[in-house]
Amino acid sequence: MSNFERQKHKIETEAGFIAALDQSGGSTPKALRLYGIEDDAWSNDEEMFDVVHEMRTRIITSPAFSGERLIGAILFENTMDRDIEGVPTGDYLWDVKKVVPFLKVDKGLAAEEDGVQLMKPIPDLEAVLEKAKTRSMFGTKMRSVIKQADPRGIASIVEQQFDIGKRILAKGLVPILEPEIDIHCPEKAKAEELLKSELLKGLDRLDADASVMLKLTLPEEDNLYLGCIGHPNVLKVVALSGGYSREEANRRLARNRGMVASFSRALAEGLSAQQTAEEFNARLDASIESIYQASKAP
C-alpha cells in the first residue's frame, strides 16, 4: 500500500479524531493569548508565527499526541512549511506520530451576503496544492460560514465548497468541506436542515470514485447528518467545536453516531505556556482522552 492508501484506510476505519492546528494570521493572536502569551511577545508577523510554531511543536511532540487517539491534524500553510525536530511537519506527523496531515487552503471569509460568508478567492490554489503534495499532505480543509437560514445563501456556500473541492480532488488530494453554521444563528436547526439537503445533492453529483470529508457544526437534532456519514463518497464527517466549551462540544458529539471531533480551541483549552512539561502533557492527555471518548461514543 502507498502512504496515501494507508492514510485513507486510517481515516476511514480507525477510531480517533482530528486536531485542528490551523489558526491563521487573523486568529493566531487570540489563540496565543488563550495559551498565556500576550501580543507584546512579538513585533511582526514572522515573529508571531515563530511563537505559534513553538506552541504547535509542543503539542505535536507531546507523548499524549499520537496516532493511537488522533487520526489527523490540520495545519496552517506556515506550519506546513516549517520543521519539527528537523523533520518537515507533514512528514513528522505521519512518520513519527502516525497522524494524517491536512492543509488549510482558504484565504479567509468574504463579507456577508444572503446570510452567509463565502470564501474569499484563492488565486494561488493550484500552486498551493502542488506544494501540499510535495510536503506530504493527504488532504485539505476550507471554511465558509452560514449566519442565517437563507436558502439561497446556503445553496451558494455549498456550491462553492464543492466547486473548489473538485479542483482539490483533481490534484489527488482529499478535501474537507467546511460550511460551518454559526452556533448563534437565530434559526440554527432550520439552517442545518437546509445545509443537509444541499450537501446530499452535492455528494450525489460527485464521481463514484471521489472521496471527500465534511466538517460540520454540531447539530441541534442528534444524528441529523447520518445520511452524509453513510454516503459512499464520504470518508468521514467531523465536527467543529464552534465556540462551545470542550465539555459541551463533547456532550453534543457523543450523541451523534458516526461523527468524530475536529476541535481547535476546545482541544487547546487549559493549555498554557507557563505550565511545566509534566503539567502540559497531563492536561493535553486529559483533553485528548475526553475528545477521543466522545468521538467513539456509540
N, C-alpha and C positions, 0 to 999 in steps of 0.2 A: 504493500500500500504506500502511496505517496504521502507526504506530510499533509497535503490538503485533504486527502481521503481520511487519514487518521483524525484530523481535526474535525472534519464534518461528522465522523462517527461519534466523536466525543460530545459535540454539541447536540447531536440528535438523540443519543442514547444514555448518556451518563447523568447521574444526579449532580446538582450543583447550581450555581448562579453566576452571573456576570458582574464583575466590578466595573463601575463607570468611573474612570480616572481621566476624564476628558474635559475638565474645565478649561476653557479657552481664555483669551485675553480679557474679555469683559467680566467673566465670573471668577477669575483667579484671585483677585484681592479679597473677595468675600470668603472664598474657601480658605485662604491663608489666615484671615482674621479668626475664623472658626477654629483654626489649628493653633491659634495663640501667637501668630506673627503679624504685627501691625505694619501699616503701609510705609513707615519710615525705615523698614528693613531693606529697602531697595530704592534706587534713584532713577531707574529706567526699566523698560520692558524686559531687556535681556537679563538684567539682574533679578527681576521678578520671576522670570522663567527658570533661572538658576535655583532660586529658593523653592519654587513649587516642584522642581525636579528632585530636589533633595527630599521633599515630603513624599513624593510618589515612590522614590527609591526606597525610602524607609518602609513604606507599606509593602511594596513588592518583594523586598528581600527578607521581610519578617518570616519566621518559621510558620506563622499562622496562615500565611498566604501561599496556597499551593493548589495543584490540580485535584487534590482529594475532595475539596469542597467548592472549588471555583472551576467553572468550565471556560470562562473567557474574561477578557479585560478590554475595555475601550479606551483608546489613547487619543490625546490631542496630537496634532502633527509635530509640534515642537518636541513632545516626549518621544514620539517615534524616531525622530532624527537624532536622539541622544543615546548614550550608552548607560548600562547598569553593570557595575563591576567589570568594565572594559568590554562588555558584550552589547551589541545593538539591542535596544529594548525589546523589539519583537522576538528576536532570537532568544533572549534571556527568558522571556515569558514562556515560550514553548519548550526550548531545550532544557532549561533548568527547572522551571516550575510546572511544566505540562499544562499551561493555561493558554487558551487560544487567543491570539491578538486581533483586535479590530481597530479601525481608524475612524475618528470623526472627520467627515469631509465637508459639512455645511459651513457657510460663512456667516451664520447668524440669521436673524429674522428681519423680514421687511415690515413696513408699517401695517397696522391692522386694516383689513378691508373685508367686508362681508363677514365680520365676526371671527376672522382668522388672521394669523400671521404666517404667510408663506415664507419659504426660504429665500434669502437674497440669491441673486445669480451666483453661480460657481464657475467663473470663466476659465479657471485652470484645472477643471475636473479631470480631464484626460491625463494631464501631466502628473497630477497628484495620485491618480490611480496607478499609473505606471510605476511611480516611486514606491507606492504602498506595496506593490508586488515584489519589488527588489528588497524591501525592508521586512519581508516575511509576514505581511498582514494576510489574514484569512478572509476578512470582510470589512465592511464599512458601516458607519451609522450617520444618520442625518435627521435633524429635528425641525419640526414646524409645530405651531401651537394653535389650538382651537379655543377661542374665548367665548363664543356664543353658539347656540344650537341653530345655526343658519344653514339650511340645506345646500344652498349654492356655494357658500364658503367651504363647507366640509367636502363637497364634491371636488372643488378646485384643489384643496390641500391634498387629498388622496391621489388625484390625477398627477400632481407634481411629484409626489413621492414615488409613484410607480414609473413615471417617465424617467426620472433620474435613476431609479433602481434598475431599470432595464439597461441603461448605459453602464452601470456598475457590473451587472451580470455579464455583459458583453466582454468585459475585461477579465472575466474569470474569477471575480470576487463575489462574496455573498453579502447583499445589502441588508442592513437592519433599517426598516422603515419606521420612523418615529413620529406619527401625528399625535402629539401629546394633547390631551384635553386638560385645560387649566382646572385645578381642583376647586377653584372659586367660580367656575362657570355657573351662572344662575339656573340653567336648566341642564345640569350635567348629565342626568340619566337620559334625557331626550337626545342630547348631543352624542352620547355613546351609542344609542340605537342607530342614529343616522350614520355614524362612523362605521359601525359593524356592517351595515348594508353596503356602503361604498367599498369597504375593504374586501368583502366577499366578491363583489363584482370585479374588482381589480385582480384578485387572485385567480378567478375563473378565466380571465383573459390571458394569463401567463402561458408560455410554452410548457409542455408537460414535464420537461427536464429542468425547469428553472426552480431554484431553491432560494427562498427569501426568509427573513425573520421579521418579526414585528415587535416593537417596543411601545407599550400602551399604558395609559393611566389606569390604575386600579379602579374597576367599575363599581357603580352603585348597586347593580344587580349581580350577585355572585354568579360566576360561570357564564357570563354574557358572551364571552369570546370563545366558547368551546368549538363553535363552527370554524373559527380561524385556526385554533390549535390543532384540530383534526384535518385541516385541509392538506391535500397531498403536496402542495407546493411550499408548505411552511415547515421549516426545520424546527423552529422554536418560537414561542411567544413569551416575551419577557416584560416585566412590569417596572415602571419607573416609580420612585418614591414620591415625586411631585410636590414636595413640601410637607407631606405627612411626617410625623416623627417616626423613628425606626420602629417603635413599639406599635404604633397604629398601622404603619405600612406592612409590618409582618403579620398583624392580625388580619388585615384585609387580604393579603396574599395567600395566607393559609386556607382561606375559604374558597379560593379559585383553583379548581383542579387543572393541572397541566401547565399553569403559569409559573415561571420562576423569576427571581428578582434580577434587576439590573440597576442597583442603587448606587448613588453617588454620595450626596450629603448624608443620607442615612447610614451608609457604610462607615464614613469617617467620623460620625457623631461620637464625641467623647475622646477623640484622639487629640493629643497636644504635643507641640514641640518641646515643652518643658518636662514631659514625662521621661523617666528613665527607660532604658531598653526593656527592662523587665515589666514595668508598668504599661508601656506602649504595646508590647507584644501580648500581654494578658488582656488588655482592653480590646485590641483588634481581634484576638482569638474569640472572645465572647461575642463581639459584633458579628463576625463571620459565622459562628455557630448558630446564632439566633436566626440569621437570614437564611442559612442553609436549611435549617429545620423547617422554616416557613415555606421555603421553595419546594421541599419534597413532601409537604403535607399531602395526605391522600385527598 
